Amino acid sequence: MKHQKIPQIDSIQELANFWDTHDLTDFENELEEVQESVFEPIVPLALTPEEAAAVTAAAKSRGISPLMLIREWVTEGIKASAKSAN
């Protein structure tokens, strides 16, 4: 049997499909311990159903995900806040 390597892909769905059909122990020689977190911190956001629906509709009208729209709004707010502080 040919030795496979862990795929280098960014798609979460493709990685999920890969790991659904493969066993991590088959790739032990490729694993390495990391000292720092490889995940970005997550900030929980509580929205009412109406707010979530409004965000989803606004994002859909722009052709982006609700998460990307919220990130854009937060980034703009941070920049505006920094300008007003100066």
N, C-alpha and C positions, 0 to 999 in steps of 0.2 A: 504494500500500500504506500502511495506517495505521501510524504510528509507535507502537511499543509501549514501555512503561516496564518497568524491572526491578521485579518484584513485591515488595511489602513483606510477606513471610510468614515465620513462625518455624519452619515445618515443614521439616526437612532433606529429607525425602522429596519434598515438593512442589517445593522448590528444585532438587533433583537432577533431577526430571522436567522442570522448566523448562529447565535448562541442557543437558539431553540433547537438546533440540529447538531451542535457540537458540544464536547465536554471540555471544560477548562483544564482538566488534568492532562489532556492530550497536548497541551501547549505550555507545560511547566518550564521548558527550556527557554521560552521567550518572555517569561514574566520577570519583572523587576520590582523591587520595593521602592516606593517613593516616600520621601520625608515630608513633603508639603502637600496640602490638599490640591487636587487637580480640578475641583469643582468650584464654581463661583458661588459666593454667598447668595442665598435666596431671601428676599424680603417679602413676607406675606402681605397680601393686600386684600382687605375685606371690602367687598362691594355689595350693595343691595342687588336683588335680581334686576331691578329697573336700570341701575347704573351699569351692570354687566351687559345688559341688552343694548344699551346706548353705545357703550364702548365697542361691542361686537359689530353693531350696525355701522358705526363710524369707520372702523377698521376695514370692514368689507367694502364700503364705498371707495376706499383708497387702495384696495387690493393688497392689504397687508394683514398680518395676524393681529389680534387684539393685544398680545404681549408686546409686539413691536411698536404699536401705537402708544401704549402706556409708557414704554421705555422712552420713546421720542418726547412725550409730554413731560416726563420726569427730567430728562436731560435739558429741555428748554427751560423748565422751572428752575433748575440748578443754575443755569447760565444767567437767567434774569435775576435771581437772588444774589448772585455774586456781583453783578453789575450794580445793583441797587445798594449793596454794602460798601461799595467804593466811593 
